């Protein structure tokens, strides 16, 4: 694996799963020259739409969403308190 990654810049043909090309996080693992001036052939191309959707999607658990909601409420309370304090000092 590591030898292949090191030699990728010298290769004329590189084989890799198509999600390595589609997913920006996976693409960052490779030398940018691997994807320049090349022809890309997708095997099993009928799976490409699903892989694109997966790469552009995110899953958020209800626990994480509830925690974010609580944090936002706290920020609003702090901001409102700061506004109230500023108004009381002015008026």
C-alpha positions in Angstrom: 0.0 0.0 0.0 2.6 2.6 1.1 4.9 1.7 -1.8 2.0 2.1 -4.2 1.2 5.5 -2.8 4.8 6.6 -3.0 5.1 5.5 -6.7 1.7 6.9 -7.8 3.3 10.0 -9.3 5.4 7.9 -11.6 2.6 5.6 -12.7 1.0 5.7 -16.1 -2.0 3.7 -15.0 -3.5 3.9 -11.5 -6.3 1.5 -10.3 -8.3 2.6 -7.4 -11.9 2.3 -6.1 -14.1 5.1 -7.7 -15.0 6.5 -4.3 -11.3 7.5 -4.0 -11.9 9.8 -7.0 -15.3 11.1 -6.1 -15.0 11.6 -2.3 -13.0 14.8 -1.6 -11.8 13.5 1.7 -10.4 10.4 0.0 -8.9 12.4 -2.8 -6.9 14.5 -0.4 -4.9 11.4 0.5 -3.3 11.3 -2.9 -0.8 13.4 -4.8 -2.8 16.0 -6.8 -0.8 15.0 -9.9 -2.5 11.6 -9.9 -5.8 13.3 -11.0 -4.4 15.8 -13.5 -4.2 15.2 -17.2 -5.8 11.8 -17.0 -8.6 9.6 -18.3 -10.9 8.2 -15.6 -12.8 5.0 -16.3 -15.4 3.9 -13.8 -16.0 0.2 -13.3 -19.4 -0.5 -11.8 -20.5 3.1 -12.8 -24.1 2.3 -11.9 -23.0 2.8 -8.3 -21.5 6.3 -8.8 -24.8 8.2 -8.0 -25.0 6.5 -4.6 -21.3 7.1 -3.9 -21.8 10.8 -4.8 -24.8 11.1 -2.5 -22.9 9.4 0.3 -19.9 11.7 -0.2 -22.1 14.8 0.0 -24.3 13.6 2.9 -23.9 13.7 6.6 -25.7 11.8 9.4 -26.5 13.5 12.6 -27.7 11.6 15.6 -30.7 12.8 17.6 -28.3 13.0 20.6 -26.0 15.3 18.8 -28.8 17.4 17.5 -30.3 17.8 21.0 -26.9 18.8 22.4 -26.6 21.4 19.6 -30.1 22.7 20.3 -29.1 23.1 24.0 -25.9 24.9 23.1 -27.8 27.3 20.8 -30.3 28.1 23.5 -27.4 28.9 25.9 -25.8 31.2 23.4 -29.1 33.0 22.8 -29.5 33.5 26.6 -25.9 34.8 27.0 -26.4 37.2 24.0 -29.8 38.4 25.4 -28.3 38.9 28.8 -25.4 41.0 27.3 -27.9 43.1 25.3 -30.1 43.7 28.4 -27.0 44.8 30.3 -25.9 47.2 27.6 -29.4 48.7 27.4 -29.6 49.2 31.1 -26.2 51.0 31.1 -27.3 53.3 28.3 -30.8 54.1 29.5 
